[in-house]
Amino acid sequence: MSQDELTLNDIAALIVQIEPTDLTDLAQVRKALHAIAESSSAPVQRLAMEAIKRIDEMMGGKASDPSGLLAEIGALIEKAMDEMEKPDHEEISSSSSKSGGGALAASRDETRPSSNLPAEADPALLAEFITESRDLIANAEAALLRLEGDPENTETVNTIFRAFHTIKGTSAFLGLESISELCHRAESLLTRIRDKEIRCTGGYADLAFRSVDMLKDFLKIVQDALGGEPMVTPDGFDDLMALLAEPEAAATLEEPGEAPTVSLRLGDILVSQGKANREEVEAAAIDQGNETIGLALVRSEAASLTEVGRALREQRRMASGEFAADSSVRVRTDRLDRLVEMVGELVIGHSMVAQDETVTSGNHPELQRKVNHTDKIVRQIQDLCMSIRMVPLRSTIHKIARLVRDLARRKELMVNFISIGEDTEIDRNMVDLINDPLVHLVRNALDHGIEPPDERERNGKPRAGTLQLKAYHSGGNVVVEISDDGRGLDREKIIQKAIAKGLIQSEKGMSDSEITSLIFQPGFSTADKVTDISGRGVGLDVVRKAVETLRGRVEVSSELGKGSTFCVRLPLTMAVTDGMLVRVGKQRYILPTINIDMSFRPSPEALSTIIGQGETVLFKGKVMPIFRLHRLFNIKDAVEDPTRGLLIIIGEGTERCALLVDELVGQQQVVAKSLGNGIGNVQGIAGGAILGDGRVGLILDPQGIIALARQTPEPRAAKEVVCRQET
């Protein structure tokens, strides 16, 4: 009795014993049948492949009567055993194994890159994964076809997203990295569709369809691998991954230019394009039941999902009489930036006209009325251009949500992430720039703030910590708050670290906000150990610098044992700067309003000079240094007496100070421009702008001014007194 007979006998005995739900045993039977098929005669091979097909139906969850299928498999094996007993089988088997079988194996080795399933993968789990994924893909296929008819349906996009997300998580757990990476990139595409950054039409829709088709190919390969076949990469995988990485490239690709058909029926369109034959379409139509014809064609494999999707778009265009129309126009971002810049110049030019003496004199009321009307139109154009460049923070927040999940899992934390204000809009040029500062703050909250579950429970807190990201508009600015209910900032630990690093002599006279602001100093970290997340003294100083580069500021408030809140304030756009025009001597400067806390005229009693520190002012119980702008920039004929000028409070924490200017001229929107390579970087100056009267004004950099003032020695006052300590 040959080895093949023994194998078939074993299989026949096993089939009688196993249950339809025993996926592990079914996978073993399938593998054994594959081995028999490769080294047997054509009749035995055909019967073995028929049995394998029945097993695939059972493992794929497609069998309406699993017990009946098991009986059919048993009958096929009995027939195969009968074929094995025929006299000519030995000769055929021998020749096939010596010639055809060897050639087939060699061909497979040459044309299909071999890669085994992960060693730790459980066949039962893989079989269950295949079954679950097929159900998810079926739902995604139906949703994609619905989305073709209604590209704005967010819930439909969510259905597709959930399918990819679930498959991604399970495949990553099972070590199927290619499937996980495919789903991850498809998720990114769907996130952009869900966030209304792009529409699920044209090339973008093709990418979604091709991703689903590729998943189906992968599942078939995994199923074959369970039966002993080598793992291979489906054709077109690398090309698809490249397009998913740069979806815009797919959006510009033209679809195959088939000639328009007369019929509006989906099946006729597919047949005319050569994507399906008439018999398969008619068979699918008969068996479609309550399904749409498109879904029936996909299920019956008469056409791929990608081909059906393209045919649906062709059908919709034909029905509307538009063969190449699109509801949107792609505009290059550099052109959009140029448009916004020119509108800013228009605002300045109109401001110059409005401030002309001919208009302001009052001698030409009709001219003044027309100028006022033009001003209204110009402002509307400016607002419209600004809104075109605005995008919601949703995609940024979603990336952070994924980061929170991954980091929490790595650190074994339980974290509830709450996001508020995903629709808050910001200049698209700032979206990518704000991502890194927010990521730093989130990583800091997870590494330093939120405690492990056991520690939280000992402290009387819920085991799961809360991390909240809240975005909103306030006073013409975008505010993003990141708060947690973790440990909070340890005031004493910060003081000890600051003294050790030589940042302060002692904490005497420092407020809580001044102490907490020390964490933004370069190289400052209170972490007890260095991890792959933080603890190297790199982070919060980078956050502050990045936010200041965007002309914003970051603040922190904390309570030990209860948590911390970091507040990032940014201008809505960097194209136009809201500024306060100040005069110093004969010079005028623009101070960004986002950096101004308040302005006031001090009384003589509030002014003092502290030995070794220079001039100070006592305002609302706080002592802060006075920096004279005219001395920093060597400006003559400026106000020397602070009681005759104005003090403007800028900065925060230990960097808080009062800036002396002659007067506030007024508020003005300006288009910020670089000083260029000829002048280079000037400390205390952020850029330049054309003022309403046509003159050039310099935009002040508050942090640069503070740094410049600390480097510039103040002249000794005629009388030095020691300011009274705060009571």
Secondary structure as the mmCIF struct_conf table of DSSP 4:
data_model
#
loop_
_struct_conf.conf_type_id
_struct_conf.id
_struct_conf.beg_label_comp_id
_struct_conf.beg_label_asym_id
_struct_conf.beg_label_seq_id
_struct_conf.end_label_comp_id
_struct_conf.end_label_asym_id
_struct_conf.end_label_seq_id
HELX_RH_AL_P HELX_RH_AL_P1 GLN A 3 GLN A 17
TURN_TY1_P TURN_TY1_P1 PRO A 20 THR A 21
HELX_RH_AL_P HELX_RH_AL_P2 LEU A 23 GLU A 38
TURN_TY1_P TURN_TY1_P2 SER A 39 SER A 39
BEND BEND1 SER A 40 SER A 40
HELX_RH_AL_P HELX_RH_AL_P3 ALA A 42 MET A 59
TURN_TY1_P TURN_TY1_P3 GLY A 60 GLY A 61
BEND BEND2 SER A 64 SER A 64
HELX_RH_AL_P HELX_RH_AL_P4 PRO A 66 MET A 84
TURN_TY1_P TURN_TY1_P4 GLU A 85 GLU A 85
BEND BEND3 LYS A 86 LYS A 86
TURN_TY1_P TURN_TY1_P5 PRO A 87 ASP A 88
HELX_RH_AL_P HELX_RH_AL_P5 HIS A 89 SER A 95
HELX_RH_PI_P HELX_RH_PI_P1 SER A 96 GLY A 100
HELX_RH_AL_P HELX_RH_AL_P6 GLY A 101 THR A 111
BEND BEND4 ARG A 112 ARG A 112
STRN STRN1 SER A 115 SER A 115
HELX_LH_PP_P HELX_LH_PP_P1 ASN A 116 PRO A 118
TURN_TY1_P TURN_TY1_P6 ALA A 119 GLU A 120
HELX_RH_AL_P HELX_RH_AL_P7 PRO A 123 GLY A 149
TURN_TY1_P TURN_TY1_P7 PRO A 151 GLU A 152
HELX_RH_AL_P HELX_RH_AL_P8 THR A 154 PHE A 173
TURN_TY1_P TURN_TY1_P8 LEU A 174 GLY A 175
HELX_RH_AL_P HELX_RH_AL_P9 GLU A 177 ARG A 194
TURN_TY1_P TURN_TY1_P9 ASP A 195 LYS A 196
BEND BEND5 GLU A 197 ILE A 198
BEND BEND6 CYS A 200 THR A 201
HELX_RH_AL_P HELX_RH_AL_P10 GLY A 202 LEU A 226
TURN_TY1_P TURN_TY1_P10 GLY A 227 GLY A 228
HELX_LH_PP_P HELX_LH_PP_P2 GLU A 229 PRO A 230
STRN STRN2 MET A 231 MET A 231
HELX_LH_PP_P HELX_LH_PP_P3 THR A 233 PRO A 234
TURN_TY1_P TURN_TY1_P11 ASP A 235 GLY A 236
HELX_RH_AL_P HELX_RH_AL_P11 PHE A 237 ALA A 245
BEND BEND7 GLU A 246 GLU A 246
HELX_RH_AL_P HELX_RH_AL_P12 PRO A 247 ALA A 251
TURN_TY1_P TURN_TY1_P12 THR A 252 THR A 252
BEND BEND8 LEU A 253 LEU A 253
HELX_LH_PP_P HELX_LH_PP_P4 GLU A 254 PRO A 256
HELX_LH_PP_P HELX_LH_PP_P5 GLU A 258 THR A 261
BEND BEND9 VAL A 262 VAL A 262
HELX_RH_AL_P HELX_RH_AL_P13 LEU A 266 SER A 272
TURN_TY1_P TURN_TY1_P13 GLN A 273 GLY A 274
BEND BEND10 LYS A 275 ALA A 276
HELX_RH_AL_P HELX_RH_AL_P14 ARG A 278 ASP A 287
TURN_TY1_P TURN_TY1_P14 GLY A 289 ASN A 290
BEND BEND11 GLU A 291 GLU A 291
HELX_RH_AL_P HELX_RH_AL_P15 ILE A 293 ARG A 299
TURN_TY1_P TURN_TY1_P15 SER A 300 GLU A 301
BEND BEND12 ALA A 302 ALA A 303
HELX_RH_AL_P HELX_RH_AL_P16 LEU A 305 SER A 320
TURN_TY1_P TURN_TY1_P16 GLY A 321 GLY A 321
BEND BEND13 PHE A 323 ALA A 324
BEND BEND14 SER A 327 SER A 327
HELX_RH_AL_P HELX_RH_AL_P17 THR A 333 ALA A 354
TURN_TY1_P TURN_TY1_P17 GLN A 355 GLN A 355
BEND BEND15 ASP A 356 ASP A 356
HELX_RH_AL_P HELX_RH_AL_P18 GLU A 357 THR A 360
TURN_TY1_P TURN_TY1_P18 SER A 361 SER A 361
BEND BEND16 GLY A 362 ASN A 363
HELX_RH_AL_P HELX_RH_AL_P19 PRO A 365 ILE A 388
TURN_TY1_P TURN_TY1_P19 ARG A 389 ARG A 389
STRN STRN3 MET A 390 PRO A 392
BEND BEND17 LEU A 393 LEU A 393
HELX_RH_AL_P HELX_RH_AL_P20 ARG A 394 ARG A 410
TURN_TY1_P TURN_TY1_P20 LYS A 411 GLU A 412
STRN STRN4 VAL A 415 ILE A 420
TURN_TY1_P TURN_TY1_P21 GLU A 422 ASP A 423
STRN STRN5 GLU A 425 ASP A 427
HELX_RH_AL_P HELX_RH_AL_P21 ARG A 428 ASN A 444
HELX_RH_PI_P HELX_RH_PI_P2 ALA A 445 GLY A 449
BEND BEND18 ILE A 450 ILE A 450
HELX_LH_PP_P HELX_LH_PP_P6 GLU A 451 PRO A 452
HELX_RH_AL_P HELX_RH_AL_P22 PRO A 453 ARG A 458
TURN_TY1_P TURN_TY1_P22 ASN A 459 GLY A 460
BEND BEND19 LYS A 461 LYS A 461
BEND BEND20 ARG A 463 ALA A 464
STRN STRN6 GLY A 465 SER A 474
TURN_TY1_P TURN_TY1_P23 GLY A 475 GLY A 476
STRN STRN7 ASN A 477 ASP A 484
BEND BEND21 GLY A 486 ARG A 487
HELX_RH_AL_P HELX_RH_AL_P23 ARG A 491 ALA A 500
TURN_TY1_P TURN_TY1_P24 LYS A 501 GLY A 502
BEND BEND22 LEU A 503 LEU A 503
BEND BEND23 GLN A 505 GLN A 505
TURN_TY1_P TURN_TY1_P25 LYS A 508 GLY A 509
HELX_RH_AL_P HELX_RH_AL_P24 ASP A 512 THR A 516
HELX_RH_3T_P HELX_RH_3T_P1 SER A 517 PHE A 520
BEND BEND24 GLN A 521 GLN A 521
TURN_TY1_P TURN_TY1_P26 PRO A 522 GLY A 523
BEND BEND25 ASP A 528 LYS A 529
BEND BEND26 ASP A 532 SER A 534
BEND BEND27 ARG A 536 GLY A 537
BEND BEND28 GLY A 539 GLY A 539
HELX_RH_AL_P HELX_RH_AL_P25 LEU A 540 THR A 549
TURN_TY1_P TURN_TY1_P27 LEU A 550 ARG A 551
STRN STRN8 ARG A 553 GLU A 559
TURN_TY1_P TURN_TY1_P28 LEU A 560 LYS A 562
STRN STRN9 GLY A 563 PRO A 571
BEND BEND29 LEU A 572 LEU A 572
BEND BEND30 MET A 574 VAL A 576
STRN STRN10 THR A 577 VAL A 584
TURN_TY1_P TURN_TY1_P29 GLY A 585 LYS A 586
STRN STRN11 GLN A 587 PRO A 592
HELX_RH_3T_P HELX_RH_3T_P2 THR A 593 ASN A 595
STRN STRN12 ILE A 596 PHE A 600
HELX_RH_3T_P HELX_RH_3T_P3 PRO A 604 ALA A 606
STRN STRN13 LEU A 607 ILE A 610
TURN_TY1_P TURN_TY1_P30 ILE A 611 GLN A 613
STRN STRN14 GLY A 614 PHE A 619
TURN_TY1_P TURN_TY1_P31 LYS A 620 GLY A 621
STRN STRN15 LYS A 622 ARG A 628
HELX_RH_AL_P HELX_RH_AL_P26 LEU A 629 LEU A 632
TURN_TY1_P TURN_TY1_P32 PHE A 633 ASN A 634
BEND BEND31 LYS A 636 ASP A 637
TURN_TY1_P TURN_TY1_P33 PRO A 642 ARG A 644
BEND BEND32 GLY A 645 GLY A 645
STRN STRN16 LEU A 646 ILE A 650
HELX_RH_3T_P HELX_RH_3T_P4 GLY A 653 GLU A 655
STRN STRN17 CYS A 657 VAL A 661
BEND BEND33 ASP A 662 ASP A 662
STRN STRN18 GLU A 663 VAL A 670
STRN STRN19 LYS A 673 LYS A 673
TURN_TY1_P TURN_TY1_P34 ASN A 677 ILE A 679
TURN_TY1_P TURN_TY1_P35 GLN A 683 GLY A 684
STRN STRN20 ILE A 685 ILE A 690
TURN_TY1_P TURN_TY1_P36 GLY A 692 ASP A 693
BEND BEND34 GLY A 694 GLY A 694
STRN STRN21 VAL A 696 LEU A 700
HELX_RH_AL_P HELX_RH_AL_P27 PRO A 702 GLN A 711
BEND BEND35 THR A 712 THR A 712
HELX_LH_PP_P HELX_LH_PP_P7 PRO A 713 ALA A 717
BEND BEND36 ALA A 718 LYS A 719
HELX_LH_PP_P HELX_LH_PP_P8 VAL A 722 GLU A 726
#
